[in-house]
């Protein structure tokens, strides 16, 4: 008597270790970056209070708000991608079965997100290294002496987005391997 074959659907298996590691990096970066929004609000309030109530201006404090604003967007991009917060034009996506969503995500990562992130990293290398070479500072009196760090965020953005896109690609592959073609719940993503 033949033993029945093991089921090919391993839906209950855990995601691959590399996927979990990439997601952990993105999650940690995103959560840490989220705290910058609170600090940025407090710094903005301090700028207003200092200027309006005490008549004191601080270019450095104002520039720090700009730095934090840039950091929130540049460092938060991978986190937004991981959580599906990016702009999605495709109104059909949420109605697709999980495997079709995975194919869309895989093609999107390979054709758009990864090339974009790698291109940004590549073209920003001279921009960032040039800034570091001269230890670029603010041109405003009293401004911050860390313009090179601000510009480095562009490279960190490229790395962060690449990590998140690779995780999306791995996640899509995992879904394609482990899930049967079943309809998706309305508004649900295939894996969170």
C-alpha positions in Angstrom: 0.0 0.0 0.0 1.4 3.4 -1.0 2.0 6.1 1.5 0.1 9.3 0.6 2.3 12.1 -0.6 3.0 14.9 1.7 1.0 18.0 0.9 2.8 20.6 -1.2 1.1 23.5 0.6 3.3 24.5 3.5 1.1 27.6 4.3 1.9 27.3 8.0 5.6 27.3 7.7 7.6 30.3 8.9 9.1 32.8 6.4 12.7 32.1 5.4 15.3 33.3 7.8 16.8 35.9 5.4 13.3 37.4 4.9 12.8 37.7 8.6 16.3 39.3 9.0 15.6 41.9 6.2 12.2 42.6 7.6 13.7 43.1 11.1 16.2 45.7 9.7 13.4 47.5 7.9 11.1 47.4 10.9 13.8 48.6 13.3 14.8 51.4 11.0 11.2 52.5 10.5 10.2 52.5 14.1 13.3 54.4 15.1 12.7 56.9 12.3 9.1 57.3 13.5 10.4 58.8 16.7 12.1 61.6 14.7 8.6 62.9 13.9 8.0 63.6 17.6 11.4 65.2 18.1 10.9 67.2 14.9 7.6 68.6 16.2 9.2 69.5 19.6 12.1 71.2 17.7 9.6 73.2 15.6 7.7 74.3 18.7 11.0 75.3 20.3 11.9 77.4 17.1 8.5 79.2 17.3 8.6 79.8 21.0 12.2 81.0 20.9 11.5 83.4 18.1 8.0 84.6 19.0 8.3 84.8 22.8 11.9 85.3 23.4 13.0 87.0 20.2 15.8 84.5 19.7 16.5 82.8 16.4 18.5 79.6 16.0 19.5 78.7 12.4 21.0 75.5 13.7 17.8 74.4 15.4 15.8 75.3 12.2 18.2 73.3 10.1 17.9 70.4 12.4 14.2 70.3 11.7 15.1 70.1 8.0 17.5 67.3 8.6 15.0 65.3 10.6 12.3 65.9 7.9 14.7 64.5 5.3 15.5 61.6 7.6 11.9 60.7 8.1 11.2 60.5 4.4 14.5 58.9 3.3 14.8 56.4 6.1 11.1 55.6 6.3 10.7 54.6 2.6 11.7 51.0 3.2 9.3 50.8 6.2 6.5 52.2 4.1 7.2 49.7 1.3 7.2 46.8 3.9 3.8 47.9 5.2 2.2 48.6 1.9 1.9 52.3 2.5 3.4 53.2 -0.9 1.0 54.7 -3.5 -0.6 51.9 -5.4 -2.3 52.9 -8.6 -3.6 49.5 -9.4 -7.2 49.4 -8.2 -7.4 45.7 -9.0 -4.5 44.6 -6.8 -6.6 44.1 -3.6 -9.0 41.9 -5.5 -6.3 39.6 -6.8 -5.7 36.2 -5.3 -2.6 35.9 -3.0 -0.4 34.3 -5.7 -1.3 37.0 -8.3 -0.5 39.7 -5.8 2.8 38.0 -5.2 3.5 38.0 -8.9 2.7 41.7 -9.1 4.9 42.4 -6.1 7.8 40.3 -7.6 7.6 42.1 -10.9 7.3 45.4 -9.2 10.4 44.8 -7.1 12.5 43.4 -10.0 11.4 45.9 -12.7 10.9 49.1 -10.7 11.9 49.3 -7.0 15.3 47.5 -7.1 16.5 49.3 -10.3 15.3 52.7 -8.9 17.1 52.1 -5.5 20.3 50.9 -7.1 20.3 53.8 -9.5 19.8 56.3 -6.7 22.6 54.7 -4.8 24.9 54.8 -7.8 24.3 58.4 -8.9 24.5 59.7 -5.3 28.0 58.2 -4.7 29.9 61.2 -6.1 27.4 63.6 -4.5 28.0 62.1 -1.0 31.7 61.4 -1.3 32.3 64.9 -2.5 30.5 66.3 0.5 32.5 64.1 2.9 35.7 65.0 1.2 35.2 68.7 2.1 33.3 68.1 5.3 30.5 70.2 3.9 28.9 72.6 6.3 25.9 74.9 6.2 26.4 78.1 4.3 24.3 80.0 6.9 26.0 81.6 9.9 25.1 79.5 12.9 24.0 76.6 10.7 24.9 73.0 11.3 28.3 71.6 10.3 26.9 68.3 9.1 25.6 68.7 5.6 27.7 65.7 4.6 25.6 63.6 7.0 22.4 64.9 5.5 23.6 64.0 2.0 24.6 60.6 3.3 20.9 59.9 4.0 20.5 59.6 0.2 22.8 56.6 0.2 21.2 55.2 3.3 17.8 55.6 1.6 19.0 53.6 -1.4 20.3 50.8 0.9 17.1 50.8 3.0 14.9 50.7 -0.1 17.0 47.9 -1.6 16.7 45.9 1.6 12.9 46.4 1.7 12.6 45.5 -2.0 14.7 42.3 -1.6 12.4 41.4 1.3 9.3 42.0 -0.9 10.8 39.8 -3.6 11.6 37.0 -1.1 8.1 37.4 0.4 6.5 37.1 -3.0 8.6 34.1 -3.8 7.7 32.5 -0.5 4.0 33.1 -1.2 4.3 31.6 -4.7 6.0 28.5 -3.3 3.8 28.0 -0.2 0.3 29.2 -1.0 -2.3 27.8 -3.3 -4.2 30.1 -5.6 -7.0 31.3 -3.3 -9.0 34.5 -3.4 -7.7 37.3 -1.3 -9.8 38.9 1.4 -11.1 42.3 0.4 -8.4 45.0 1.0 -5.9 42.4 2.4 -2.2 42.1 1.5 -0.8 38.7 0.9 1.7 38.8 3.8 2.2 41.3 6.6 
